[in-house]
């Protein structure tokens, strides 16, 4: 997957460079145009492969609502602990962030303070995460920082 992304970036930069070369020329070069067309075709194929490829597993979505009035130091400790969860060996991919500043709508919940999106290869990997010392230490050290936590697990096939 990372190799495809790197290839996409490389092709995109080549296309940009060739486009700049074209803009500097008075007459189009047929060989350059053929190269641009080939790179566009390769980029399109890679993008469509990425869209068709779904990595199976389990997505563990976690939403935290922090206690009002916690200090900046307590919040920083909580965030560092949450970030450590990405180091659990059974984690395939880890993302952490706050809600996006998207349009307020009835179906959009902007009330949470921090969200984690964690990808596991399968249910067994998620089960291992639940009892991993890093995860257990985070819960013990940080449970006093939040008022609520919600988890939504999604099976990816």
HELIX and SHEET records of a PDB file:
HELIX    1   1 UNK A    2  UNK A   24  1                                  23    
HELIX    2   2 UNK A   30  UNK A   52  1                                  23    
HELIX    3   3 UNK A   72  UNK A   84  1                                  13    
HELIX    4   4 UNK A   85  UNK A   87  5                                   3    
HELIX    5   5 UNK A  123  UNK A  131  1                                   9    
HELIX    6   6 UNK A  133  UNK A  142  1                                  10    
HELIX    7   7 UNK A  143  UNK A  145  5                                   3    
SHEET    1   A 4 UNK A  91  UNK A  97  0                                        
SHEET    2   A 4 UNK A 114  UNK A 120 -1                                        
SHEET    3   A 4 UNK A  57  UNK A  66 -1                                        
SHEET    4   A 4 UNK A 146  UNK A 156 -1                                        
END                                                                             
